[in-house]
Amino acid sequence: MVEIDKDELRKKYPNLWNEINGQNSTLKDLIIEGMQTDKFRGYTPHAIDYLRRCERNEEAERTISYLLKKSEISLEYAKKLRKQLKEKGIRSFGPKKEDDYYLREAGIE
């Protein structure tokens, strides 16, 4: 979902703004409400989010190594993740996040 400020909407899309503010107040309410309920606005995925996209332990290991290399996780946290992965497996981090997970969770798709 794309969120846009009311003033920005009015300036960039004057015809749409006029239509929204016309006789169809239900349409206006739905659009304005939708703009304010973006569930994942500003959300940054964490290591667990990436691991939940992995199919196999090997993919998860590569993901941990990548996040460590990019300094997105600490060495201590990487060790903790690897230990959990080795002892409990990939699904111990949670169910697999399929494609379009965030869109479905936000009610967009």
N, C-alpha and C positions, 0 to 999 in steps of 0.2 A: 504494500500500500504506500502511496506517495502522500506525504503530508505537505500542505501548502498554507501559508498564512492567508487570511481573508483579503487583506490589502493587496498582497502579491497576486492572488487569484483575480481580483478585480482589475488590476493593471495589465496582467499578461493575457487574460482571457475575458475581455469586456462583454462579448456576446454571451458567453456561458454565464458570466456573473448576472447579466440582465435576465437571462432565462431562469436562473436559480431564484432570483429575487422577484420574479413575476408572480403569477397566480398559483403556481404549484409549490405551496409551502412544505408539503410532505417531502418532495425531492430536495428542497433546500435543507430541511432538518436532517435527512439521511446523509447528505454529502458533508455538511458541517460536522455532524456527529462522527462520521467516519474519519474525518481529518484529525479528530482529537483522540482517537482510540488506537493509535498505532502501538501495538503490544511490544514490539521489539525495537522501537526507536532508541538509538544510542546504545543498543546492546552489542557487546563485543564478545564473540565466542571465546571460551576458555579451552584449556587442554582437553578436558573431559568431553566437551562438545565435539572436538575433532576426533577423539578416540571412539566416540559413539557412531561415527560414520564408517569406521573400519569394519571389514568383513572378517579378517583373520588376525591372529596375534602378530604375525610378521608385519602386516601393514601398520599395526599399532606401534610396534617397535620403531619402524621408520618414522612415524609421526612424532614420537617422543624425541628421537634423535634430531629431527628437523627443528622442532620447537626449542630444543636445547641449543642447537647451533645458532638459531636466530635470537637467542637470549629472551625468548618469550616465557621460559620457565627456568627455574634454578636447577642446579645440579642435584641438590637435595630432593626437590620435588620430582625430578626425573627418576631418581633412584626409587622413590616411593611408588611412582606409577609403574615402573618396571617390576618391582616386587609384587604389586597387586596383579599385574598382568601375568606374571609367571605362576603365581600361586592360585589365582582364581579365574584367569582367562579374560578375554575381551568383553564378554557380556557382563562382567562384574561392575563395569562402569555405567551400565544402564542399557536399556533396549536400543537397538540400532536405529539411528536417525536416517530415514530414507530421504530420497530426493524430494525437494519442495517441503521439507518438514516445517520450516518457519512460516511459509505461506499458508499451509494448512492450519497451523497453530494460531495464526493471526486471523483466520477465517476469511482469507482472501481467495483461496483456491479450494 
